[in-house]
Amino acid sequence: MRIVIQRVTQASVTIDGKLHSSIGMGMAVLVGVECGDTADDARWLAEKTAALRIFDDSNGVMNLPVTAVGGDILAVSQFTLMASTRKGNRPSYIRAARPEPGKELYDAYCTLVGELTGRNVAKGVFGADMKVDIANNGPVTIIIDSRLRE
C-alpha cells in the first residue's frame, strides 16, 4: 500500500456536484492499494499515520501528531498511486489491486486510523469519480509505502 499524506487547512470530497465529506485543519490522505497487499500493510500504515509528527509545537517545530492538535482526517482511495510510467507516457495501473481487495484494505486502513486516533475518519467513496479539494498547509506532503517500510 502507498499513501500520500498532506497537512491541510481544509479538504473536501465532492461527488456528482454534491459535497460528500469535508474536514478542517488536519490531514488529507490519499490511499493506494497494490496487488498482494495485506491487512498487515494496512495496519502498519495506519500506525504510521496516527503517530506521524507533522504539526507544529509551540516552538514552530513539526513535532506533534494529528491527535495533539485536534486535527481532522480525510482518507480518499486513489488507485493511480500505483501507476507505473516505466514504458512510454501512458501510465499503467496493472499493479493496482482489484476492486474487492482494494476496497477491503482501504476500509481497514480507515477503520484502524480511526481507532488509533480516536477520531472519525472522513472518507471518499471507493471507485467513485471524486473531486478532491485539498488546501495543503506548509506545504507538507509525505509519501509512505508499506513495502519499503521507510
N, C-alpha and C positions, 0 to 999 in steps of 0.2 A: 504494500500500500504506500501511497505517496500523498502527503498533504502539503498545502501551501497555507501558512498562517499569516494573516495581516493584522497588525494592530490598527484599529479603526476608531474613528469618532462616531461613525454610524454605518450601518449596512442594511440592505433590504433585498428581498426577492419578490419580483412581480411575475405573475403567470397570466397570460391572456389579458393583459392590461389591468389586472387586479392585484393589489398588494396582498401577498401571501404571508410574509413574515418580515419582521424588522427588529433591529436592535439599536441601542445607543452605543456608548463607548464600550469597547471590548475587543473581541477577536472574531474576524471572519475566517472561516476555514474551508478551503476547497479540498475535497476528498476524492482521490482516485484509487480504484481497486484494480489490481493486476491479477491475471490468471495465476492460480497457485497460492494466492494469499490465504491466510488462515485467521482464526479467532485470536491467535497469539499476536499476529501483526496488528489487529485492531486494538487489542489491549495495550500493547507496547506504545502505540501512537497516542492512545487516549491518555496514558500515564504521562507521556512527554508533553502533551497539550496542556493538561491540567497543571503541571508543575513549571511550565516554561516561564521564565522570568524576563518579560519584555516590557514591563510597565515601570515607570519612573518611581523611585523612592523619594524621600524628602530632600535628597541631595541631587536630584535630577539624573540619577544613575538607573539604568534598566536593571532592576533588582527584585521586582515584585511579580508574582503570578496574577492571573486574572481574578482569582478569588480575593486577593488582598486589596484590590481596588474596586470591588463590587461591579466588575465588568460583566457584560453580556457575551454570549457566544452564538454565532450563526454558522451552521455547517451545511455546505452545499455539495452534492455529489457532482463530480466532473471527470468523466471518463477520458477527456482529452489530455489529462495529466499523464496518461500512459502513452502518449504519441511518440512514435519513432520517426525521425526525419533522416535516417541513415541513407535511404535511397531516394534520390530525386527531391522534389519540392512539395509533393503532396504527402501529408502525414499519414502514417499507417497506425491504426488503432488495434491491431491484432493482439497486442499484449493486454489490452483491457479485459477485465473479467466479463463473462456473460452476465446478462441482467439479473438472473436469480441469485447467484452467489454474490454478485456485486452489491445488490440491494441489501442482502443479509448482513454483509460486513459493514456497509455504510451505516445501517441501523444499529448494529452492535457498537460501532465506534461512538455514535451519538449518545447511545444509552450509557456507555461507560464514562464518557466525558461528563455527562450529567451527574452520574453517581459520584465520581471523583471530585467534582467541584461543588456539588450541592446546588447547582444552577440548572434552570431549564434551558435546554439547547434548542434554539430556533432552527428550523430546517427548511430546505427547499423540498421539491418533490422529485424523487428519483426518476430519471428518464424524461422529465418534462423539459420543454423549451422554456427556459427561465431567463429573465433579465435580472442580472445581479448588479446592484449599485453598491460600491464599496468606497468609502472615504478613508483612504489609508492615512494613518497618523504617524508622521515621522519623516519619511516613510520607513516603516518597519515591515519587512517581509522575510519569513523564514520558511525554508523548504526542508521537509524531513521525509526520508524514505525508510520504511521499516526493514528493507533488505540490506541497506547499508549500515543501519544502526549507528548513525552518527548525528 
